[in-house]
Amino acid sequence: MRQHEASHPTRQHFAGEHRLSKMDGNKLKRCFYCQMAKVRTRSGYRVKTTSHCVSCEVPLCAGSTKCFELYHELLKSTVNYENAPGFHG
């Protein structure tokens, strides 16, 4: 299992409007990809993050967990990309 690491400063990873950014107010939310993949911290807690995809409005981990990239690769591989959960653009 992967352990969640502290969120990193805002970085752009994807072409277009899909980019990772800090959520307003540094709110902690469960990472959508970690929740989907049933990933938990070493202590057994759900993984939380302060980052999200600006376009999809989905909370995703930053850093070495690569949830942002993995989530969007999963969306790309979905036959109906536009109808996938969290897709807004």
Rosetta blueprint (number, residue, H / E / L):
1 M L
2 R L
3 Q L
4 H L
5 E L
6 A L
7 S L
8 H L
9 P L
10 T L
11 R E
12 Q L
13 H L
14 F L
15 A L
16 G L
17 E L
18 H L
19 R L
20 L E
21 S E
22 K E
23 M L
24 D H
25 G H
26 N H
27 K L
28 L L
29 K E
30 R E
31 C L
32 F H
33 Y H
34 C H
35 Q H
36 M H
37 A L
38 K L
39 V L
40 R E
41 T L
42 R L
43 S L
44 G L
45 Y L
46 R E
47 V L
48 K E
49 T E
50 T L
51 S E
52 H E
53 C E
54 V L
55 S L
56 C L
57 E L
58 V E
59 P E
60 L L
61 C L
62 A L
63 G H
64 S H
65 T H
66 K L
67 C H
68 F H
69 E H
70 L H
71 Y H
72 H H
73 E H
74 L H
75 L H
76 K H
77 S H
78 T L
79 V L
80 N L
81 Y H
82 E H
83 N H
84 A L
85 P L
86 G L
87 F L
88 H L
89 G L
